[in-house]
């Protein structure tokens, strides 16, 4: 009976180790959100960067970056990001006066997000002057 319990314990603890394998993406910005704050349409071009690092032990592959309206994806990482390496996704808000509340969806092979889908957010307010 002790042997069976030992075998079961080894299998359970081994499975935890396997769950940790794969690519993992970690963004520099808290809660994956860039806060523009209050910005002037005349003095800001609306470009910001989401900087991220592959903290996993396998290559990270970004397959898609999609945006809601009023936000353009300027550059996205199309090459494989090796473990320990960093890259960025540049976005540009079109600077329409009013509140900013937009979401960018990144699809990848990252194991630390459900189905590898990562929501990135921008928020703030654009004033007309």
Secondary structure, DSSP 8 states (H G I E B T S, - for coil): -HHHHHHHHHHHHHHHHHHT-S--EEESSGGGEEEEEEEETTT---EEEEEEEE-SSS-B-EEEEEE-TTEEEEE---S-B-TT-EEEEEEEE---SEEEEEEEEEEE--TTSGGGEEEEEEEEEEE--
